[in-house]
Structures are given as C-alpha cells and as structure tokens.
Amino acid sequence: MNPSSMFTALSIFTTFASIIPVYHFIYRFLHIAPCLQGEGPGLLLYPRRPDKEEQGHQTEAAALARRGSMYLRRGQPQRAIELYSRALAMAGEEAVLYLRRGEACYQAGQYQQALSDCEQALRLHPALAEAHYLRGRICTRLAAYQQALSSYTQALEFDAGLASLIYPERAALYQRLKDPHAALHDYCRALEYSPHEASLIFQRALVYLQLREPRQAIADLNSVLQARPNFACAYHYRALASLYLQDLAGARQDCQRATALNPMHIDHGWLACWVTLCEERPNERLAERLQALAHTAPEQYVALLCQAVSAWIRGEQAEAQAAISRAQAAAGSDEHWGAPFWQAVIWAASGHEAEAHQALREALIRGLPLPLLSPLRWANPGFYGHYARALLDA
C-alpha cells in the first residue's frame, strides 16, 4: 500500500471512530427518554418491572377483597372493612372495592362512612346499580327518605335484575311516607317475584286496611295464616278487617286467638277489651285487665288509652280525662281513631254532649269501624241512641 492510500484509510478510521460514541449516546438517549416519562418499551431501564409490580398489587388486592367478602358473609363487618381498606390501598381507586367496603360499613352501623364509600363508587362508576341500591338503604337508615326513594329508582333504571330486592324495600319506605297507593303497587310487584312470601303478603294486607279495602286484606291475611297459623298479628289485623265489614262475631273470635297466642301484647289485648266492651257492661275485671296492659309500656299511645278507659270504668273522671289528654298529645296519635272516640265516651259520661259529638265526628272521619261505637251506650244511652244507633242500623 502506498503512503497516500495508507493516509486515506487512517483518516476514514479516525473519523468513524470519533462518530461511534456520539451515535451510541444518541441511540441510548432516544431509547431511554420515553421510559423516563412512563412511555416506551422500557427494555434498557428497569425492564418490565413496573407492570409486574402492578400485577402483583392487583393480585394481592383481589385476595384481600375475597377475604373481606368471606368475613362479611360470616357477619364480621369490622374485619371486612379492614381488609377492603387494605385492598383499596393496594389497588388504588376501584369502584367495586368502595362498594364492598360501603356494604361492610352499612352492616357495621357506620352509616356516614358507608354513604361516603357509595359516593366514591358512584363517582368512579355512575351507572353502578348496586351502589345506588346500597345508597337507598343507607339513606333510609339516616331518615333521608326522599334521597332513598331516588336511589332505589335509579338502581332499578340501571339494573332491573335488582327488582326483587328493591320493590319490598321501596314499598316499606312508601308506607313510612304514608303513600299507601305507591306502597301497594310496589308490594304487588314484589309478590310477582316472591308470590308465597308471607311477610310481603302480610304487609300488603296492612296497606289494604289503610286503604279501607277489608276484603282484600282478609284474603291476604288468610293466605298468611295458612303459612303461619300461629302468627298472632295476622289474627289481630283480620279482626280489624272484620270490624270494617261489621262482623263483630268474627272480630271477637280473632281477638281471642291473638291474645291466646300472645297474652301480653298490648295491641292485641287492647282491641280484645274494646270488642268485649261492645257486648258486655264495663266491670272491675276489665278495668284490671286494662290496667295490667297499661303497665307493660306506660307511656305508649295504646297504654294511655288503656289507662283512660280503666279509670272511666272505675268512675275516676279526672284520671280518665288526664290520660286521654296525654294520649291525644302523643306523637302520631292524630292518625288514630281511638283517642277521639274514648274522649267522646268520657265527655258523654259527664254530660258534655256537644264536646262528645265533636270528638265522635273526629273519630269517624279518621276511620273508626262502626261496630266499635257500641261502648257509648254504657256511658250515655241517650247520646248513643241519638248519634250512634242510626249509623249502626244503616
């Protein structure tokens, strides 16, 4: 090789050798830079490690969630809450994990935390029907009834498969809100899914009574008693339905069955005493029975009625008036016909017929069954003949 050729080859080699480090640096930078920003294949810097870590966290979170669900099924919600919380810390924000922890908080009685978890689940997954359903149950517990109704309705819109769960709970909520027509609709829908569920049939019977449809109520109560022949409350409410049909004999028989099954239940005993007073003169035995019932729950509305009637039977006018006044002032008593009727009896017994007439009208407006007017004849036969007898004979 001549000197000129050797110089040319050496020049090319030197130039190439000086370029290689620069090229290698550029190659490495262009390949690694996206990985530093969370992009790219990541083959040179921490190859695939983030994905494996994330997969490991997800696997561990799923295992924690399964254990949480196991404890929840076992009735240990507090332990379930701890495990769901650890799963959330591993997996990050997951709507279903918030929902499950919300259910555990609900079962533990931690309603505010349960509501917070529901809201988080719905923030992540607004169409999660189970979260709307759980929020309805929580709001019911928190007495936020309108919000509960809204949540139940949204849950149904997103998943009709929840209908068998939602209709019974929404029906009970409508009952609480004194909307019997809506309650009846939902109980009927619920019974399409569970046609032999005695508890649903019983609740529908109570709605029929509220709507003054005693025949339908009796049909439902007969069905309940076929399934549960020792259910005292079914006999009690069938007695009421019979009274609306002016079947005093049938009412008396059912009252006897209810009290035989549950002698110290104040509602059963009270109605049985009232029905007895429709046919028998007041006596000391009845006064003692009423007083014994009153002692089971002295400040309850029905107990105050028992006290008032016991005092009236014994001729203790002042005590009777004081007890009936307390009954009328009791919470919720404005919906019952017992207090105004017995106020009418007490007024009639003392000769205050104008006041007695006004109280009697109020009792009838509130739905007093006509056969229960009969005790008026023991208080004031003339008043009874003038104001009540014509109604009973009509």
C-alpha positions in Angstrom: 0.0 0.0 0.0 1.5 3.4 -1.0 1.8 6.2 1.6 -1.2 8.1 0.1 -3.6 5.1 0.4 -2.5 4.5 4.0 -3.1 8.1 4.9 -6.6 7.9 3.4 -7.6 4.7 5.3 -6.2 6.1 8.5 -8.3 9.3 8.1 -11.5 7.3 7.5 -10.9 5.1 10.5 -10.2 8.0 12.8 -13.4 9.8 11.6 -15.6 6.7 12.1 -14.1 6.0 15.5 -14.9 9.5 16.6 -18.5 9.2 15.4 -19.3 5.9 17.2 -19.5 7.3 20.8 -21.8 10.2 19.7 -24.1 7.8 17.8 -24.2 5.4 20.8 -25.1 8.2 23.1 -27.9 9.5 20.8 -29.2 5.9 20.4 -29.3 5.3 24.2 -31.0 8.7 24.9 -33.7 8.3 22.2 -34.5 4.8 23.5 -34.5 5.6 27.2 -36.1 9.1 27.2 -39.6 7.8 26.7 -39.2 5.3 29.5 -38.3 8.2 31.9 -41.6 9.8 31.0 -43.5 6.5 31.6 -43.7 5.6 27.9 -41.8 3.3 25.6 -40.8 -0.3 25.9 -38.5 0.1 28.9 -36.1 -2.6 27.8 -32.9 -0.9 28.9 -34.0 0.8 32.1 -35.9 -1.4 34.7 -37.1 -3.9 32.1 -41.0 -4.6 32.6 -40.7 -4.2 36.4 -43.5 -1.6 36.8 -46.0 -3.9 35.1 -45.1 -6.8 37.2 -45.3 -4.8 40.4 -48.7 -3.5 39.4 -49.9 -7.0 38.6 -48.7 -8.2 41.9 -50.5 -5.4 43.7 -53.7 -6.2 41.8 -53.4 -9.9 42.7 -52.8 -9.1 46.4 -55.7 -6.7 46.4 -58.1 -9.3 44.9 -57.0 -11.8 47.6 -57.7 -9.2 50.3 -61.1 -8.4 48.8 -62.0 -12.1 48.7 -61.1 -12.5 52.4 -63.1 -9.3 53.2 -66.2 -10.8 51.5 -65.7 -14.0 53.4 -65.7 -12.1 56.7 -68.7 -10.1 55.6 -70.7 -13.3 54.9 -69.7 -14.6 58.3 -71.2 -11.5 60.0 -67.9 -9.8 60.8 -68.2 -6.5 59.0 -65.4 -4.7 61.0 -62.8 -7.3 59.9 -64.2 -7.0 56.4 -63.7 -3.2 56.5 -60.0 -3.6 57.4 -59.4 -6.0 54.6 -61.3 -3.9 52.0 -59.3 -0.8 53.1 -56.0 -2.7 52.6 -57.2 -3.8 49.2 -58.0 -0.2 48.2 -54.5 0.9 49.3 -53.0 -1.8 47.1 -55.3 -1.4 44.0 -56.0 2.3 44.1 -59.4 3.7 43.4 -61.7 0.8 42.4 -65.5 1.4 42.4 -66.4 -2.2 43.4 -64.0 -2.1 46.3 -65.6 1.1 47.6 -69.0 -0.5 47.1 -67.9 -3.6 49.1 -66.4 -1.5 51.9 -69.6 0.6 51.9 -71.7 -2.6 52.4 -69.5 -3.6 55.3 -69.8 -0.2 56.9 -73.5 -0.4 56.5 -73.7 -3.7 58.2 -71.4 -2.4 61.0 -73.8 0.6 61.5 -71.3 3.1 60.3 -73.8 4.8 58.0 -71.9 8.0 57.2 -68.8 6.2 56.2 -70.9 3.8 54.2 -72.5 6.7 52.4 -69.1 8.2 51.7 -67.9 5.0 50.1 -71.1 4.8 48.0 -70.5 8.3 46.7 -66.9 7.3 45.8 -68.1 4.2 44.0 -70.6 6.3 42.0 -68.1 9.0 41.2 -66.0 6.3 39.5 -68.9 4.3 38.1 -72.1 6.4 37.9 -74.1 3.5 36.5 -73.2 1.0 39.2 -76.7 -0.1 40.2 -75.7 -1.9 43.4 -74.2 1.3 44.7 -77.4 3.2 44.1 -79.3 0.4 45.8 -76.9 0.5 48.8 -77.2 4.3 49.0 -81.0 3.8 49.1 -80.7 1.5 52.1 -78.3 3.8 53.9 -80.4 6.9 53.3 -83.4 5.0 54.7 -81.4 4.4 57.9 -80.4 8.0 58.0 -84.1 9.1 57.6 -83.3 10.8 54.3 -86.3 9.2 52.8 -86.7 11.2 49.6 -83.0 10.6 48.7 -83.6 6.9 49.5 -86.5 6.8 47.0 -84.5 8.5 44.4 -81.6 6.0 44.8 -83.9 3.0 44.7 -85.5 4.3 41.5 -82.1 4.9 39.9 -80.9 1.4 40.8 -83.9 -0.1 39.1 -83.3 2.0 36.0 -79.7 0.8 35.7 -80.4 -2.9 36.6 -83.9 -4.4 36.5 -82.4 -7.5 38.0 -82.4 -5.8 41.4 -86.2 -5.6 41.3 -86.9 -8.4 43.7 -84.7 -6.7 46.3 -85.8 -3.1 45.7 -89.6 -3.4 45.4 -90.1 -4.7 49.0 -87.8 -2.0 50.5 -89.2 0.8 48.5 -92.8 -0.4 49.4 -91.9 -0.2 53.1 -90.5 3.3 52.5 -93.7 4.4 50.9 -95.6 3.0 53.8 -93.4 5.1 56.2 -94.1 8.1 54.0 -97.9 7.5 54.2 -98.3 6.9 50.5 -100.4 3.7 50.5 -101.1 3.6 46.8 -97.4 3.6 45.9 -96.7 1.1 48.6 -99.5 -1.2 47.3 -98.0 -1.0 43.7 -94.6 -2.0 44.9 -95.8 -4.8 47.2 -97.8 -6.2 44.2 -94.6 -6.0 42.1 -92.5 -7.6 44.8 -95.0 -10.5 45.0 -94.6 -11.2 41.3 -91.0 -12.3 42.2 -91.9 -14.0 45.5 -95.6 -14.9 45.3 -95.6 -17.1 48.5 -93.5 -14.7 50.7 -95.7 -14.4 53.8 -94.1 -11.3 55.1 -94.8 -9.4 51.9 -98.4 -10.7 51.8 -98.8 -9.5 55.4 -97.5 -6.0 54.7 -99.8 -5.8 51.6 -102.7 -6.7 53.9 -101.8 -3.8 56.2 -101.8 -1.4 53.2 -105.3 -2.8 52.1 -106.5 -2.0 55.6 -105.1 1.5 55.4 -106.9 2.0 52.1 -110.2 0.6 53.7 -110.3 -2.4 51.5 -111.0 -5.0 54.2 -112.0 -7.9 51.9 -108.6 -7.8 50.1 -106.9 -7.5 53.5 -108.7 -10.6 54.8 -107.8 -12.6 51.6 -104.1 -11.8 52.2 -104.3 -12.5 55.9 -106.0 -15.8 55.3 -103.0 -16.7 53.0 -100.6 -15.6 55.7 -102.3 -17.8 58.3 -102.2 -20.8 56.0 -98.4 -20.5 56.0 -98.0 -19.3 59.6 -101.1 -20.5 61.7 -99.7 -19.2 65.0 -99.0 -15.6 63.8 -100.9 -13.6 66.4 -100.6 -10.3 64.5 -102.4 -11.8 61.5 -105.4 -12.6 63.7 -105.3 -9.1 65.2 -105.5 -7.4 61.8 -108.0 -9.8 60.5 -110.2 -8.8 63.5 -109.8 -5.2 62.4 -110.8 -6.0 58.8 -113.8 -7.9 60.1 -114.8 -4.8 62.1 -114.8 -2.7 58.9 -117.2 -5.3 57.5 -119.3 -5.0 60.7 -118.6 -8.6 61.5 -118.3 -8.3 65.3 -118.5 -12.0 65.9 -115.6 -12.7 63.6 -113.6 -9.9 65.1 -114.2 -11.3 68.6 -113.0 -14.8 67.6 -109.8 -13.4 66.0 -109.1 -11.2 69.0 -109.4 -14.3 71.3 -106.9 -16.2 69.1 -104.5 -13.3 69.0 -104.5 -12.8 72.8 -104.3 -16.6 73.4 -101.1 -16.7 71.3 -99.6 -13.5 72.8 -101.4 -12.6 76.0 -99.4 -9.6 77.0 -99.1 -7.9 73.6 -100.7 -4.6 74.3 -102.3 -4.0 70.9 -103.9 -7.4 70.9 -105.2 -7.1 74.5 -106.5 -3.6 73.9 -108.6 -4.5 70.9 -109.9 -7.6 72.7 -111.0 -5.4 75.6 -112.7 -2.9 73.3 -114.6 -5.7 71.4 -115.7 -7.1 74.8 -117.0 -3.7 75.8 -119.1 -3.7 72.7 -121.1 -6.6 74.1 -120.6 -6.5 77.9 -121.1 -3.9 80.5 -117.9 -2.5 82.0 -116.8 -4.3 85.1 -113.8 -4.4 87.5 -112.3 -7.4 85.8 -112.0 -5.5 82.5 -110.6 -2.4 84.4 -107.9 -4.6 86.0 -107.0 -6.2 82.6 -106.7 -2.8 81.0 -104.5 -1.5 83.9 -102.2 -4.6 83.6 -101.8 -3.9 79.8 -101.0 -0.3 80.5 -98.2 -1.3 82.9 -96.4 -3.1 80.1 -95.5 0.2 78.4 -96.9 3.1 80.4 -96.2 6.0 78.0 -97.2 4.4 74.8 -100.2 5.7 73.0 -102.2 2.5 73.4 -101.2 2.2 77.1 -102.6 5.7 77.7 -105.9 4.6 76.2 -105.9 1.6 78.5 -105.4 3.9 81.5 -108.1 6.2 80.4 -110.7 3.5 79.8 -109.8 1.7 83.1 -110.3 5.0 85.0 -113.6 5.6 83.2 -114.8 2.1 84.2 -114.0 2.9 87.8 -115.7 6.2 87.7 -112.5 8.2 88.1 -113.4 11.0 85.7 -110.4 13.3 86.3 -107.9 10.5 85.9 -109.7 9.3 82.7 -109.6 12.8 81.3 -105.9 13.3 82.1 -104.9 10.0 80.5 -107.0 10.6 77.3 -105.5 14.1 77.0 -102.0 12.6 77.2 -103.0 10.1 74.5 -104.2 12.8 72.2 -100.9 14.6 72.6 -98.8 11.5 71.9 -96.7 11.5 68.8 -98.6 10.2 65.8 -101.9 9.9 67.6 -103.6 12.3 65.1 -103.8 9.3 62.7 -105.7 7.1 65.1 -109.4 7.0 65.9 -109.0 5.5 69.4 -108.3 8.8 71.3 -111.1 10.9 69.9 -113.6 8.0 70.4 -112.8 7.5 74.0 -112.7 11.2 74.5 -116.3 11.2 73.2 -117.2 8.4 75.7 -115.6 10.4 78.7 -117.4 13.6 77.6 -120.7 11.8 77.1 -120.4 10.1 80.5 -120.0 13.5 82.2 -122.9 15.1 80.2 -120.8 17.3 77.9 -122.7 16.1 74.8 -121.6 18.9 72.4 -118.0 18.1 73.1 -118.7 14.4 72.9 -120.4 14.9 69.5 -117.4 16.8 68.1 -115.0 14.1 69.3 -117.1 11.4 67.9 -117.2 13.0 64.4 -113.4 13.3 64.5 -113.1 9.5 65.3 -115.4 8.7 62.4 -113.5 10.9 60.0 -110.3 9.1 60.9 -111.9 5.7 60.1 -113.4 4.3 63.3 -115.1 0.9 62.4 -118.8 1.3 63.2 -119.2 -1.7 65.5 -116.7 -0.1 67.9 -119.2 2.7 68.6 -121.1 0.3 70.9 -119.4 1.1 74.2 -121.0 4.6 74.0 -124.3 3.0 75.3 -122.7 2.3 78.6 -121.6 5.9 79.0 -124.7 7.7 77.9 -127.6 5.7 76.4 -129.5 8.8 75.2 -126.4 10.1 73.4 -125.7 6.7 71.9 -129.3 6.3 70.7 -129.3 9.8 69.1 -125.9 9.8 67.5 -124.6 6.2 67.1 -127.6 3.9 66.7 -128.6 5.2 63.4 -125.1 4.7 62.0 -125.1 1.0 63.1 -128.5 0.3 61.8 -127.8 1.9 58.3 
